[in-house]
C-alpha cells in the first residue's frame, strides 16, 4: 500500500512540474507575436493559408518545442491581419498566441 501512495505522490509531483513549466512558457508566449510575411491579392486574401506546422516551426526557431498537434486554429488563417490561435499544451494549460499575417 505504501508503494502505491509513494508512486502517486511521485506522479503528482511530476505533473505539477510539467504544469509549472507550461505556465512559464505561457507567460512568455502570451506577450509575443509571431509574424508571417506572405503574398496576397487585392482583397487581403493570401495565397494559401498559415498551417499548424508553420506555426510550430516558427515556435521552434524561437526555442519552444511545441508540437503542431497541440495548436488549435478555429478558423482558416487565409487573410492579412491579426489572428489568435490556442496552444493546448496540457489539460490544465492553454496558451493564446497572436499571429500577425502581413
Phi and psi restraints in degrees (range 20) as a CNS / XPLOR table:
assign (resid 1 and name C) (resid 2 and name N)
       (resid 2 and name CA) (resid 2 and name C) 1.0 -64.7 20.0 2
assign (resid 2 and name N) (resid 2 and name CA)
       (resid 2 and name C) (resid 3 and name N) 1.0 -37.7 20.0 2
assign (resid 2 and name C) (resid 3 and name N)
       (resid 3 and name CA) (resid 3 and name C) 1.0 -62.0 20.0 2
assign (resid 3 and name N) (resid 3 and name CA)
       (resid 3 and name C) (resid 4 and name N) 1.0 -39.5 20.0 2
assign (resid 3 and name C) (resid 4 and name N)
       (resid 4 and name CA) (resid 4 and name C) 1.0 -65.7 20.0 2
assign (resid 4 and name N) (resid 4 and name CA)
       (resid 4 and name C) (resid 5 and name N) 1.0 -41.5 20.0 2
assign (resid 4 and name C) (resid 5 and name N)
       (resid 5 and name CA) (resid 5 and name C) 1.0 -64.3 20.0 2
assign (resid 5 and name N) (resid 5 and name CA)
       (resid 5 and name C) (resid 6 and name N) 1.0 -42.6 20.0 2
assign (resid 5 and name C) (resid 6 and name N)
       (resid 6 and name CA) (resid 6 and name C) 1.0 -68.6 20.0 2
assign (resid 6 and name N) (resid 6 and name CA)
       (resid 6 and name C) (resid 7 and name N) 1.0 -33.5 20.0 2
assign (resid 6 and name C) (resid 7 and name N)
       (resid 7 and name CA) (resid 7 and name C) 1.0 -66.3 20.0 2
assign (resid 7 and name N) (resid 7 and name CA)
       (resid 7 and name C) (resid 8 and name N) 1.0 -44.6 20.0 2
assign (resid 7 and name C) (resid 8 and name N)
       (resid 8 and name CA) (resid 8 and name C) 1.0 -62.0 20.0 2
assign (resid 8 and name N) (resid 8 and name CA)
       (resid 8 and name C) (resid 9 and name N) 1.0 -40.4 20.0 2
assign (resid 8 and name C) (resid 9 and name N)
       (resid 9 and name CA) (resid 9 and name C) 1.0 -62.9 20.0 2
assign (resid 9 and name N) (resid 9 and name CA)
       (resid 9 and name C) (resid 10 and name N) 1.0 -43.3 20.0 2
assign (resid 9 and name C) (resid 10 and name N)
       (resid 10 and name CA) (resid 10 and name C) 1.0 -61.0 20.0 2
assign (resid 10 and name N) (resid 10 and name CA)
       (resid 10 and name C) (resid 11 and name N) 1.0 -45.5 20.0 2
assign (resid 10 and name C) (resid 11 and name N)
       (resid 11 and name CA) (resid 11 and name C) 1.0 -63.9 20.0 2
assign (resid 11 and name N) (resid 11 and name CA)
       (resid 11 and name C) (resid 12 and name N) 1.0 -39.4 20.0 2
assign (resid 11 and name C) (resid 12 and name N)
       (resid 12 and name CA) (resid 12 and name C) 1.0 -64.8 20.0 2
assign (resid 12 and name N) (resid 12 and name CA)
       (resid 12 and name C) (resid 13 and name N) 1.0 -40.0 20.0 2
assign (resid 12 and name C) (resid 13 and name N)
       (resid 13 and name CA) (resid 13 and name C) 1.0 -64.8 20.0 2
assign (resid 13 and name N) (resid 13 and name CA)
       (resid 13 and name C) (resid 14 and name N) 1.0 -41.9 20.0 2
assign (resid 13 and name C) (resid 14 and name N)
       (resid 14 and name CA) (resid 14 and name C) 1.0 -62.8 20.0 2
assign (resid 14 and name N) (resid 14 and name CA)
       (resid 14 and name C) (resid 15 and name N) 1.0 -42.9 20.0 2
assign (resid 14 and name C) (resid 15 and name N)
       (resid 15 and name CA) (resid 15 and name C) 1.0 -61.8 20.0 2
assign (resid 15 and name N) (resid 15 and name CA)
       (resid 15 and name C) (resid 16 and name N) 1.0 -45.0 20.0 2
assign (resid 15 and name C) (resid 16 and name N)
       (resid 16 and name CA) (resid 16 and name C) 1.0 -61.9 20.0 2
assign (resid 16 and name N) (resid 16 and name CA)
       (resid 16 and name C) (resid 17 and name N) 1.0 -36.9 20.0 2
assign (resid 16 and name C) (resid 17 and name N)
       (resid 17 and name CA) (resid 17 and name C) 1.0 -65.2 20.0 2
assign (resid 17 and name N) (resid 17 and name CA)
       (resid 17 and name C) (resid 18 and name N) 1.0 -43.1 20.0 2
assign (resid 17 and name C) (resid 18 and name N)
       (resid 18 and name CA) (resid 18 and name C) 1.0 -63.0 20.0 2
assign (resid 18 and name N) (resid 18 and name CA)
       (resid 18 and name C) (resid 19 and name N) 1.0 -45.1 20.0 2
assign (resid 18 and name C) (resid 19 and name N)
       (resid 19 and name CA) (resid 19 and name C) 1.0 -61.2 20.0 2
assign (resid 19 and name N) (resid 19 and name CA)
       (resid 19 and name C) (resid 20 and name N) 1.0 -41.9 20.0 2
assign (resid 19 and name C) (resid 20 and name N)
       (resid 20 and name CA) (resid 20 and name C) 1.0 -63.0 20.0 2
assign (resid 20 and name N) (resid 20 and name CA)
       (resid 20 and name C) (resid 21 and name N) 1.0 -41.7 20.0 2
assign (resid 20 and name C) (resid 21 and name N)
       (resid 21 and name CA) (resid 21 and name C) 1.0 -63.4 20.0 2
assign (resid 21 and name N) (resid 21 and name CA)
       (resid 21 and name C) (resid 22 and name N) 1.0 -44.7 20.0 2
assign (resid 21 and name C) (resid 22 and name N)
       (resid 22 and name CA) (resid 22 and name C) 1.0 -66.7 20.0 2
assign (resid 22 and name N) (resid 22 and name CA)
       (resid 22 and name C) (resid 23 and name N) 1.0 -34.9 20.0 2
assign (resid 22 and name C) (resid 23 and name N)
       (resid 23 and name CA) (resid 23 and name C) 1.0 -66.0 20.0 2
assign (resid 23 and name N) (resid 23 and name CA)
       (resid 23 and name C) (resid 24 and name N) 1.0 -35.0 20.0 2
assign (resid 23 and name C) (resid 24 and name N)
       (resid 24 and name CA) (resid 24 and name C) 1.0 -64.9 20.0 2
assign (resid 24 and name N) (resid 24 and name CA)
       (resid 24 and name C) (resid 25 and name N) 1.0 -45.5 20.0 2
assign (resid 24 and name C) (resid 25 and name N)
       (resid 25 and name CA) (resid 25 and name C) 1.0 -62.5 20.0 2
assign (resid 25 and name N) (resid 25 and name CA)
       (resid 25 and name C) (resid 26 and name N) 1.0 -39.5 20.0 2
assign (resid 25 and name C) (resid 26 and name N)
       (resid 26 and name CA) (resid 26 and name C) 1.0 -58.5 20.0 2
assign (resid 26 and name N) (resid 26 and name CA)
       (resid 26 and name C) (resid 27 and name N) 1.0 -46.9 20.0 2
assign (resid 26 and name C) (resid 27 and name N)
       (resid 27 and name CA) (resid 27 and name C) 1.0 -60.6 20.0 2
assign (resid 27 and name N) (resid 27 and name CA)
       (resid 27 and name C) (resid 28 and name N) 1.0 -38.4 20.0 2
assign (resid 27 and name C) (resid 28 and name N)
       (resid 28 and name CA) (resid 28 and name C) 1.0 -71.5 20.0 2
assign (resid 28 and name N) (resid 28 and name CA)
       (resid 28 and name C) (resid 29 and name N) 1.0 -44.6 20.0 2
assign (resid 28 and name C) (resid 29 and name N)
       (resid 29 and name CA) (resid 29 and name C) 1.0 -78.8 20.0 2
assign (resid 29 and name N) (resid 29 and name CA)
       (resid 29 and name C) (resid 30 and name N) 1.0 -29.8 20.0 2
assign (resid 29 and name C) (resid 30 and name N)
       (resid 30 and name CA) (resid 30 and name C) 1.0 -69.3 20.0 2
assign (resid 30 and name N) (resid 30 and name CA)
       (resid 30 and name C) (resid 31 and name N) 1.0 -12.2 20.0 2
assign (resid 30 and name C) (resid 31 and name N)
       (resid 31 and name CA) (resid 31 and name C) 1.0 -100.5 20.0 2
assign (resid 31 and name N) (resid 31 and name CA)
       (resid 31 and name C) (resid 32 and name N) 1.0 1.1 20.0 2
assign (resid 31 and name C) (resid 32 and name N)
       (resid 32 and name CA) (resid 32 and name C) 1.0 -109.2 20.0 2
assign (resid 32 and name N) (resid 32 and name CA)
       (resid 32 and name C) (resid 33 and name N) 1.0 165.2 20.0 2
assign (resid 32 and name C) (resid 33 and name N)
       (resid 33 and name CA) (resid 33 and name C) 1.0 -135.1 20.0 2
assign (resid 33 and name N) (resid 33 and name CA)
       (resid 33 and name C) (resid 34 and name N) 1.0 133.5 20.0 2
assign (resid 33 and name C) (resid 34 and name N)
       (resid 34 and name CA) (resid 34 and name C) 1.0 -99.8 20.0 2
assign (resid 34 and name N) (resid 34 and name CA)
       (resid 34 and name C) (resid 35 and name N) 1.0 129.1 20.0 2
assign (resid 34 and name C) (resid 35 and name N)
       (resid 35 and name CA) (resid 35 and name C) 1.0 -110.1 20.0 2
assign (resid 35 and name N) (resid 35 and name CA)
       (resid 35 and name C) (resid 36 and name N) 1.0 140.6 20.0 2
assign (resid 35 and name C) (resid 36 and name N)
       (resid 36 and name CA) (resid 36 and name C) 1.0 -125.2 20.0 2
assign (resid 36 and name N) (resid 36 and name CA)
       (resid 36 and name C) (resid 37 and name N) 1.0 127.4 20.0 2
assign (resid 36 and name C) (resid 37 and name N)
       (resid 37 and name CA) (resid 37 and name C) 1.0 -101.3 20.0 2
assign (resid 37 and name N) (resid 37 and name CA)
       (resid 37 and name C) (resid 38 and name N) 1.0 122.1 20.0 2
assign (resid 37 and name C) (resid 38 and name N)
       (resid 38 and name CA) (resid 38 and name C) 1.0 -134.7 20.0 2
assign (resid 38 and name N) (resid 38 and name CA)
       (resid 38 and name C) (resid 39 and name N) 1.0 165.9 20.0 2
assign (resid 38 and name C) (resid 39 and name N)
       (resid 39 and name CA) (resid 39 and name C) 1.0 -87.2 20.0 2
assign (resid 39 and name N) (resid 39 and name CA)
       (resid 39 and name C) (resid 40 and name N) 1.0 142.7 20.0 2
assign (resid 39 and name C) (resid 40 and name N)
       (resid 40 and name CA) (resid 40 and name C) 1.0 -138.6 20.0 2
assign (resid 40 and name N) (resid 40 and name CA)
       (resid 40 and name C) (resid 41 and name N) 1.0 163.5 20.0 2
assign (resid 40 and name C) (resid 41 and name N)
       (resid 41 and name CA) (resid 41 and name C) 1.0 -86.9 20.0 2
assign (resid 41 and name N) (resid 41 and name CA)
       (resid 41 and name C) (resid 42 and name N) 1.0 -172.6 20.0 2
assign (resid 41 and name C) (resid 42 and name N)
       (resid 42 and name CA) (resid 42 and name C) 1.0 -63.6 20.0 2
assign (resid 42 and name N) (resid 42 and name CA)
       (resid 42 and name C) (resid 43 and name N) 1.0 -35.3 20.0 2
assign (resid 42 and name C) (resid 43 and name N)
       (resid 43 and name CA) (resid 43 and name C) 1.0 -89.7 20.0 2
assign (resid 43 and name N) (resid 43 and name CA)
       (resid 43 and name C) (resid 44 and name N) 1.0 11.3 20.0 2
assign (resid 43 and name C) (resid 44 and name N)
       (resid 44 and name CA) (resid 44 and name C) 1.0 85.7 20.0 2
assign (resid 44 and name N) (resid 44 and name CA)
       (resid 44 and name C) (resid 45 and name N) 1.0 1.8 20.0 2
assign (resid 44 and name C) (resid 45 and name N)
       (resid 45 and name CA) (resid 45 and name C) 1.0 -81.5 20.0 2
assign (resid 45 and name N) (resid 45 and name CA)
       (resid 45 and name C) (resid 46 and name N) 1.0 132.8 20.0 2
assign (resid 45 and name C) (resid 46 and name N)
       (resid 46 and name CA) (resid 46 and name C) 1.0 -91.1 20.0 2
assign (resid 46 and name N) (resid 46 and name CA)
       (resid 46 and name C) (resid 47 and name N) 1.0 160.8 20.0 2
assign (resid 46 and name C) (resid 47 and name N)
       (resid 47 and name CA) (resid 47 and name C) 1.0 -83.8 20.0 2
assign (resid 47 and name N) (resid 47 and name CA)
       (resid 47 and name C) (resid 48 and name N) 1.0 107.5 20.0 2
assign (resid 47 and name C) (resid 48 and name N)
       (resid 48 and name CA) (resid 48 and name C) 1.0 93.1 20.0 2
assign (resid 48 and name N) (resid 48 and name CA)
       (resid 48 and name C) (resid 49 and name N) 1.0 -156.9 20.0 2
assign (resid 48 and name C) (resid 49 and name N)
       (resid 49 and name CA) (resid 49 and name C) 1.0 -152.1 20.0 2
assign (resid 49 and name N) (resid 49 and name CA)
       (resid 49 and name C) (resid 50 and name N) 1.0 164.6 20.0 2
assign (resid 49 and name C) (resid 50 and name N)
       (resid 50 and name CA) (resid 50 and name C) 1.0 -85.3 20.0 2
assign (resid 50 and name N) (resid 50 and name CA)
       (resid 50 and name C) (resid 51 and name N) 1.0 127.5 20.0 2
assign (resid 50 and name C) (resid 51 and name N)
       (resid 51 and name CA) (resid 51 and name C) 1.0 -103.9 20.0 2
assign (resid 51 and name N) (resid 51 and name CA)
       (resid 51 and name C) (resid 52 and name N) 1.0 165.9 20.0 2
assign (resid 51 and name C) (resid 52 and name N)
       (resid 52 and name CA) (resid 52 and name C) 1.0 -62.2 20.0 2
assign (resid 52 and name N) (resid 52 and name CA)
       (resid 52 and name C) (resid 53 and name N) 1.0 -33.4 20.0 2
assign (resid 52 and name C) (resid 53 and name N)
       (resid 53 and name CA) (resid 53 and name C) 1.0 -64.9 20.0 2
assign (resid 53 and name N) (resid 53 and name CA)
       (resid 53 and name C) (resid 54 and name N) 1.0 -42.6 20.0 2
assign (resid 53 and name C) (resid 54 and name N)
       (resid 54 and name CA) (resid 54 and name C) 1.0 -62.4 20.0 2
assign (resid 54 and name N) (resid 54 and name CA)
       (resid 54 and name C) (resid 55 and name N) 1.0 -42.2 20.0 2
assign (resid 54 and name C) (resid 55 and name N)
       (resid 55 and name CA) (resid 55 and name C) 1.0 -64.5 20.0 2
assign (resid 55 and name N) (resid 55 and name CA)
       (resid 55 and name C) (resid 56 and name N) 1.0 -44.9 20.0 2
assign (resid 55 and name C) (resid 56 and name N)
       (resid 56 and name CA) (resid 56 and name C) 1.0 -60.3 20.0 2
assign (resid 56 and name N) (resid 56 and name CA)
       (resid 56 and name C) (resid 57 and name N) 1.0 -42.1 20.0 2
assign (resid 56 and name C) (resid 57 and name N)
       (resid 57 and name CA) (resid 57 and name C) 1.0 -62.6 20.0 2
assign (resid 57 and name N) (resid 57 and name CA)
       (resid 57 and name C) (resid 58 and name N) 1.0 -41.5 20.0 2
assign (resid 57 and name C) (resid 58 and name N)
       (resid 58 and name CA) (resid 58 and name C) 1.0 -65.3 20.0 2
assign (resid 58 and name N) (resid 58 and name CA)
       (resid 58 and name C) (resid 59 and name N) 1.0 -40.2 20.0 2
assign (resid 58 and name C) (resid 59 and name N)
       (resid 59 and name CA) (resid 59 and name C) 1.0 -63.0 20.0 2
assign (resid 59 and name N) (resid 59 and name CA)
       (resid 59 and name C) (resid 60 and name N) 1.0 -38.1 20.0 2
assign (resid 59 and name C) (resid 60 and name N)
       (resid 60 and name CA) (resid 60 and name C) 1.0 -64.1 20.0 2
assign (resid 60 and name N) (resid 60 and name CA)
       (resid 60 and name C) (resid 61 and name N) 1.0 -39.0 20.0 2
assign (resid 60 and name C) (resid 61 and name N)
       (resid 61 and name CA) (resid 61 and name C) 1.0 -61.8 20.0 2
assign (resid 61 and name N) (resid 61 and name CA)
       (resid 61 and name C) (resid 62 and name N) 1.0 -30.3 20.0 2
assign (resid 61 and name C) (resid 62 and name N)
       (resid 62 and name CA) (resid 62 and name C) 1.0 -84.9 20.0 2
assign (resid 62 and name N) (resid 62 and name CA)
       (resid 62 and name C) (resid 63 and name N) 1.0 -4.7 20.0 2
assign (resid 62 and name C) (resid 63 and name N)
       (resid 63 and name CA) (resid 63 and name C) 1.0 99.9 20.0 2
assign (resid 63 and name N) (resid 63 and name CA)
       (resid 63 and name C) (resid 64 and name N) 1.0 9.7 20.0 2
assign (resid 63 and name C) (resid 64 and name N)
       (resid 64 and name CA) (resid 64 and name C) 1.0 -109.8 20.0 2
assign (resid 64 and name N) (resid 64 and name CA)
       (resid 64 and name C) (resid 65 and name N) 1.0 124.1 20.0 2
assign (resid 64 and name C) (resid 65 and name N)
       (resid 65 and name CA) (resid 65 and name C) 1.0 -94.1 20.0 2
assign (resid 65 and name N) (resid 65 and name CA)
       (resid 65 and name C) (resid 66 and name N) 1.0 81.6 20.0 2
assign (resid 65 and name C) (resid 66 and name N)
       (resid 66 and name CA) (resid 66 and name C) 1.0 -107.4 20.0 2
assign (resid 66 and name N) (resid 66 and name CA)
       (resid 66 and name C) (resid 67 and name N) 1.0 121.6 20.0 2
assign (resid 66 and name C) (resid 67 and name N)
       (resid 67 and name CA) (resid 67 and name C) 1.0 -67.5 20.0 2
assign (resid 67 and name N) (resid 67 and name CA)
       (resid 67 and name C) (resid 68 and name N) 1.0 138.1 20.0 2
assign (resid 67 and name C) (resid 68 and name N)
       (resid 68 and name CA) (resid 68 and name C) 1.0 -61.4 20.0 2
assign (resid 68 and name N) (resid 68 and name CA)
       (resid 68 and name C) (resid 69 and name N) 1.0 -23.3 20.0 2
assign (resid 68 and name C) (resid 69 and name N)
       (resid 69 and name CA) (resid 69 and name C) 1.0 -69.6 20.0 2
assign (resid 69 and name N) (resid 69 and name CA)
       (resid 69 and name C) (resid 70 and name N) 1.0 -18.8 20.0 2
assign (resid 69 and name C) (resid 70 and name N)
       (resid 70 and name CA) (resid 70 and name C) 1.0 -89.2 20.0 2
assign (resid 70 and name N) (resid 70 and name CA)
       (resid 70 and name C) (resid 71 and name N) 1.0 -5.7 20.0 2
assign (resid 70 and name C) (resid 71 and name N)
       (resid 71 and name CA) (resid 71 and name C) 1.0 -88.9 20.0 2
assign (resid 71 and name N) (resid 71 and name CA)
       (resid 71 and name C) (resid 72 and name N) 1.0 121.6 20.0 2
assign (resid 71 and name C) (resid 72 and name N)
       (resid 72 and name CA) (resid 72 and name C) 1.0 -109.0 20.0 2
assign (resid 72 and name N) (resid 72 and name CA)
       (resid 72 and name C) (resid 73 and name N) 1.0 117.5 20.0 2
assign (resid 72 and name C) (resid 73 and name N)
       (resid 73 and name CA) (resid 73 and name C) 1.0 -110.6 20.0 2
assign (resid 73 and name N) (resid 73 and name CA)
       (resid 73 and name C) (resid 74 and name N) 1.0 116.0 20.0 2
assign (resid 73 and name C) (resid 74 and name N)
       (resid 74 and name CA) (resid 74 and name C) 1.0 -86.4 20.0 2
assign (resid 74 and name N) (resid 74 and name CA)
       (resid 74 and name C) (resid 75 and name N) 1.0 -6.2 20.0 2
assign (resid 74 and name C) (resid 75 and name N)
       (resid 75 and name CA) (resid 75 and name C) 1.0 -149.2 20.0 2
assign (resid 75 and name N) (resid 75 and name CA)
       (resid 75 and name C) (resid 76 and name N) 1.0 156.5 20.0 2
assign (resid 75 and name C) (resid 76 and name N)
       (resid 76 and name CA) (resid 76 and name C) 1.0 -69.9 20.0 2
assign (resid 76 and name N) (resid 76 and name CA)
       (resid 76 and name C) (resid 77 and name N) 1.0 128.5 20.0 2
assign (resid 76 and name C) (resid 77 and name N)
       (resid 77 and name CA) (resid 77 and name C) 1.0 -89.4 20.0 2
assign (resid 77 and name N) (resid 77 and name CA)
       (resid 77 and name C) (resid 78 and name N) 1.0 89.2 20.0 2
assign (resid 77 and name C) (resid 78 and name N)
       (resid 78 and name CA) (resid 78 and name C) 1.0 -132.6 20.0 2
assign (resid 78 and name N) (resid 78 and name CA)
       (resid 78 and name C) (resid 79 and name N) 1.0 20.6 20.0 2
assign (resid 78 and name C) (resid 79 and name N)
       (resid 79 and name CA) (resid 79 and name C) 1.0 -132.7 20.0 2
assign (resid 79 and name N) (resid 79 and name CA)
       (resid 79 and name C) (resid 80 and name N) 1.0 157.9 20.0 2
assign (resid 79 and name C) (resid 80 and name N)
       (resid 80 and name CA) (resid 80 and name C) 1.0 -67.9 20.0 2
assign (resid 80 and name N) (resid 80 and name CA)
       (resid 80 and name C) (resid 81 and name N) 1.0 154.2 20.0 2
assign (resid 80 and name C) (resid 81 and name N)
       (resid 81 and name CA) (resid 81 and name C) 1.0 123.7 20.0 2
assign (resid 81 and name N) (resid 81 and name CA)
       (resid 81 and name C) (resid 82 and name N) 1.0 -164.0 20.0 2
assign (resid 81 and name C) (resid 82 and name N)
       (resid 82 and name CA) (resid 82 and name C) 1.0 -102.8 20.0 2
assign (resid 82 and name N) (resid 82 and name CA)
       (resid 82 and name C) (resid 83 and name N) 1.0 134.9 20.0 2
assign (resid 82 and name C) (resid 83 and name N)
       (resid 83 and name CA) (resid 83 and name C) 1.0 -132.9 20.0 2
assign (resid 83 and name N) (resid 83 and name CA)
       (resid 83 and name C) (resid 84 and name N) 1.0 150.0 20.0 2
assign (resid 83 and name C) (resid 84 and name N)
       (resid 84 and name CA) (resid 84 and name C) 1.0 -116.8 20.0 2
assign (resid 84 and name N) (resid 84 and name CA)
       (resid 84 and name C) (resid 85 and name N) 1.0 129.9 20.0 2
assign (resid 84 and name C) (resid 85 and name N)
       (resid 85 and name CA) (resid 85 and name C) 1.0 -118.9 20.0 2
assign (resid 85 and name N) (resid 85 and name CA)
       (resid 85 and name C) (resid 86 and name N) 1.0 162.7 20.0 2
assign (resid 85 and name C) (resid 86 and name N)
       (resid 86 and name CA) (resid 86 and name C) 1.0 -114.5 20.0 2
assign (resid 86 and name N) (resid 86 and name CA)
       (resid 86 and name C) (resid 87 and name N) 1.0 133.3 20.0 2
assign (resid 86 and name C) (resid 87 and name N)
       (resid 87 and name CA) (resid 87 and name C) 1.0 -100.2 20.0 2
assign (resid 87 and name N) (resid 87 and name CA)
       (resid 87 and name C) (resid 88 and name N) 1.0 110.1 20.0 2
assign (resid 87 and name C) (resid 88 and name N)
       (resid 88 and name CA) (resid 88 and name C) 1.0 -93.1 20.0 2
assign (resid 88 and name N) (resid 88 and name CA)
       (resid 88 and name C) (resid 89 and name N) 1.0 73.5 20.0 2
assign (resid 88 and name C) (resid 89 and name N)
       (resid 89 and name CA) (resid 89 and name C) 1.0 -80.3 20.0 2
assign (resid 89 and name N) (resid 89 and name CA)
       (resid 89 and name C) (resid 90 and name N) 1.0 -22.0 20.0 2
assign (resid 89 and name C) (resid 90 and name N)
       (resid 90 and name CA) (resid 90 and name C) 1.0 -159.2 20.0 2
assign (resid 90 and name N) (resid 90 and name CA)
       (resid 90 and name C) (resid 91 and name N) 1.0 154.7 20.0 2
assign (resid 90 and name C) (resid 91 and name N)
       (resid 91 and name CA) (resid 91 and name C) 1.0 -61.9 20.0 2
assign (resid 91 and name N) (resid 91 and name CA)
       (resid 91 and name C) (resid 92 and name N) 1.0 -19.8 20.0 2
assign (resid 91 and name C) (resid 92 and name N)
       (resid 92 and name CA) (resid 92 and name C) 1.0 -103.8 20.0 2
assign (resid 92 and name N) (resid 92 and name CA)
       (resid 92 and name C) (resid 93 and name N) 1.0 -5.9 20.0 2
assign (resid 92 and name C) (resid 93 and name N)
       (resid 93 and name CA) (resid 93 and name C) 1.0 -135.6 20.0 2
assign (resid 93 and name N) (resid 93 and name CA)
       (resid 93 and name C) (resid 94 and name N) 1.0 121.7 20.0 2
assign (resid 93 and name C) (resid 94 and name N)
       (resid 94 and name CA) (resid 94 and name C) 1.0 -122.9 20.0 2
assign (resid 94 and name N) (resid 94 and name CA)
       (resid 94 and name C) (resid 95 and name N) 1.0 137.4 20.0 2
assign (resid 94 and name C) (resid 95 and name N)
       (resid 95 and name CA) (resid 95 and name C) 1.0 -115.9 20.0 2
assign (resid 95 and name N) (resid 95 and name CA)
       (resid 95 and name C) (resid 96 and name N) 1.0 127.5 20.0 2
assign (resid 95 and name C) (resid 96 and name N)
       (resid 96 and name CA) (resid 96 and name C) 1.0 -90.7 20.0 2
assign (resid 96 and name N) (resid 96 and name CA)
       (resid 96 and name C) (resid 97 and name N) 1.0 126.2 20.0 2
assign (resid 96 and name C) (resid 97 and name N)
       (resid 97 and name CA) (resid 97 and name C) 1.0 -121.5 20.0 2
assign (resid 97 and name N) (resid 97 and name CA)
       (resid 97 and name C) (resid 98 and name N) 1.0 132.2 20.0 2
assign (resid 97 and name C) (resid 98 and name N)
       (resid 98 and name CA) (resid 98 and name C) 1.0 -90.7 20.0 2
assign (resid 98 and name N) (resid 98 and name CA)
       (resid 98 and name C) (resid 99 and name N) 1.0 129.4 20.0 2
assign (resid 98 and name C) (resid 99 and name N)
       (resid 99 and name CA) (resid 99 and name C) 1.0 -112.9 20.0 2
assign (resid 99 and name N) (resid 99 and name CA)
       (resid 99 and name C) (resid 100 and name N) 1.0 127.7 20.0 2
assign (resid 99 and name C) (resid 100 and name N)
       (resid 100 and name CA) (resid 100 and name C) 1.0 -109.9 20.0 2
assign (resid 100 and name N) (resid 100 and name CA)
       (resid 100 and name C) (resid 101 and name N) 1.0 122.7 20.0 2
assign (resid 100 and name C) (resid 101 and name N)
       (resid 101 and name CA) (resid 101 and name C) 1.0 -111.2 20.0 2
assign (resid 101 and name N) (resid 101 and name CA)
       (resid 101 and name C) (resid 102 and name N) 1.0 119.6 20.0 2
